[in-house]
Every structure is written in structure tokens, then in C-alpha cells.
Amino acid sequence: MRPDSSDYASIFIDDLPLMDVRAPVEFAKGAFPQALNLPLMNDGERQQVGACYKQRGQQAAIALGHELVRGAIKAQRVQAWAEFAQAHPDGYLYCFRGGLRSQIAQQWLDEAGVPYPRIVGGYKAMRGFLIQTLEVAIAQCDFILVGGLTGSGKTELLAELDNAIDLEGHANHRGSSFGKHATPQPCQINFENSLAIDLLKKRHQGLAYFALEEESRSIGSCFLPLPLQSAMPGYPMVWLEDDLDGRVNRILRDYVVDLCAEYVAIQGEPAGFLAYADRLRLSLAGISRRLGGARHQRLASIMDEALATQQNTGAVEGHRDWIRALLTEYYDPMYAFQKEGKGERILFSGRYDEVLAYLKATMSQRRHPAGKSRVPA
């Protein structure tokens, strides 16, 4: 059998498959992108064992666990583990601290003729490693922010850079009041884990200078890690410019055409369209106080008419009216005010191709030798 491992960096850099034997409730609170939950105990069993441990001690809890997970139940779980191990011979199993649960799973697998290694320290140690990875990267690397008016193409631009960290991609949210996707956001821990792994992999490639989209302290329900929140106001910036028509076109594509397609792909017609329409209306309602009652009612009426036309004919051009008004009357004045306080930090302003060329030239100047970046041991 391959030995147990505490080489967390290699496990994440190489995307090694992970079998998480914690209970589903633990997995839901935080896990790793390449992990599959195949629990030793389900939530109810874990709760019973935990109560027994508090009342009667460890040995009684272990005995109860073996009583609860035996016979056909045990056989089904061992079979699921064996299938995972055979499908992923390069993987590992883990529990919360790398203790009793993973040892039992490992022992039962071995008895079934399928030896399989585990992670030393378990989930807790790997999570601690990723927190440290994030803190070290923020302390050691250089970062530059991409700012610009709503719809100027910041996310598209970042996608063309090897050095980019897509915060909104990790958060599964576009960052604005209208930014929700049809699929849910990750929990906070999973957002942080995904972000840390991205930085770890890029630093392993030798990258040490990263571009980020300028964000507030939260992206939907996901909050930026505190070290990044603290450091971001001091980062230099570039400012991406585009004309109003270009920005309206981009928002129409992202927040109308693509968002509708997301919902329909998941829920089908007509439920998907109705869910998408509700999402747009709720997004507008979410900023109604800042818009003011009269303006919100006017934009909501335009949106309702555009949605009715889209539902009946498929045409989306009617959405341009509320998008244009929302940009010129709400988002643009807010961004213009914010930009005034950032003048000294803005190193370069230009249109898409100009900013992209500037970032590629600037960021290529700092790079560690591949595989030798300063990542935590």
C-alpha cells in the first residue's frame, strides 16, 4: 500500500482524489474541490455516537458506532469505499483530524483486500494548510486590481491572463446586485479553499504577480478572506474603459441571455424562464431603496414589459432600456464617485486591448522559476 501522506501541497497541486469519510453535515460546512463524501456514519449515527461519548466516554462511543454500522450497512459503505479506491488508485481518504474514523475506514478497506492510504491530520490539517497558503501568498506576492464601470468587461479581460485570480468565479457570483447565477454559491469555507488552491497552483508554476478584479468585502454571500480585505485598498489599479453601448451589450448577454439559459438548462421550460424572471425582479427590488421609489417603479415596469416580450417572442432587445437607465442613473455615478478617491492608485487607463497589453507586459516582469515559488512547507 502507498504510505499515508501529509504532503498537502502535492495533494492539491495534483488534484489527487479525496474520499471524505466525515458525516454529510460536516462535509456541507466545508470540503475540498476534489473530495467525495462517503461517510463512515450518517448524520443521525454521528449524533448518537457524539451524545454517547459525552455521557459515557470514548470506549462506549466506539462500541455504539460499531453497533450502528454493521452488517448490510457496513458492507454497503465498505463497497462504496472500495469502488472509489479502485477508480482512484492515486487518491487518499481522510476524516476530520486523521484519527479514529479514517483509521477504521482504512482498516475495513484493508480487510476487504483494498489497502488505501489516508491523510495524516485529516481535514483540519489540510484546511489549516490552505489558510496558511492564502496568508503567505497575500504577504509575499504582488497584486494589481482591474477596475472599471459596470459591464466594461473586467471578467473577460481577466480570463485572458495566466496571472489572473477570478474571485467572482470562485464565488460563483458576478459581484453586483444582479450577480447571482442559477446555481448556488459555495459556502464560505469552500470559497476560501478554492481560492487558496488556485493561488497554490499558480505559485507552483512560478507566478508571483496576480491580477484581481476590484471587489467590495463580499461577493454575494462570500466574504473576501480578511488578509485580502485588508490588503486590497492598497493595491495599484488599472482602469478598464468602454462606451455605454458596449457595456449595455455585455450586460444584456450576461444578465439576460446567459442567465436565462442557465435557469432553463437546469429547470427546463417554462419553469426555468419564470425562475429567471423572478431572479431579475428580485435583483432590482434589492436596490429599490437606493434607487428611490419612483425610479424603481419605472425601471420595474420597463423590465416587466421586456420580460413579457421575451417570454412571448424570445426577443431580448427590450431589456436594453432598463439596463441603460440603470447604468447611467445608478451604477455610473456611484463608480465615478468611487474612482475619484483612487486616482493615485490608477497606473493605467484604457480600452480592453490596451489594458490587456499593459497587464501582460507589466506582469511578465516578475516570475519565480517554475516549481520553486515560495509556498508553505
CORGI-V60513 format. One record per run of one state. SS is the DSSP state (A for helix, B for strand, O for the rest). FROM is the first residue (numbers start at 0). TO is the last residue. If there is no record, write none. Layout:
# CORGI-V60513
SS,FROM,TO / SS,FROM,TO
This chain:
# CORGI-V60513
O,0,3 / B,4,4 / O,5,6 / A,7,12 / O,13,16 / B,17,19 / O,20,22 / A,23,28 / O,29,33 / B,34,36 / O,37,41 / A,42,55 / O,56,56 / A,57,67 / O,68,69 / A,70,86 / O,87,90 / B,91,93 / O,94,98 / A,99,110 / O,111,116 / B,117,118 / O,119,120 / A,121,139 / O,140,140 / B,141,147 / O,148,152 / A,153,158 / O,159,162 / B,163,164 / O,165,165 / A,166,170 / O,171,171 / B,172,172 / O,173,178 / B,179,179 / O,180,186 / A,187,203 / O,204,205 / B,206,206 / O,207,207 / B,208,212 / O,213,216 / B,217,218 / O,219,220 / B,221,222 / O,223,224 / A,225,231 / O,232,234 / B,235,239 / O,240,242 / A,243,266 / O,267,269 / A,270,285 / O,286,286 / A,287,290 / O,291,291 / A,292,312 / O,313,317 / A,318,339 / O,340,341 / A,342,344 / B,345,349 / O,350,350 / A,351,362 / O,363,365 / B,366,366 / O,367,376
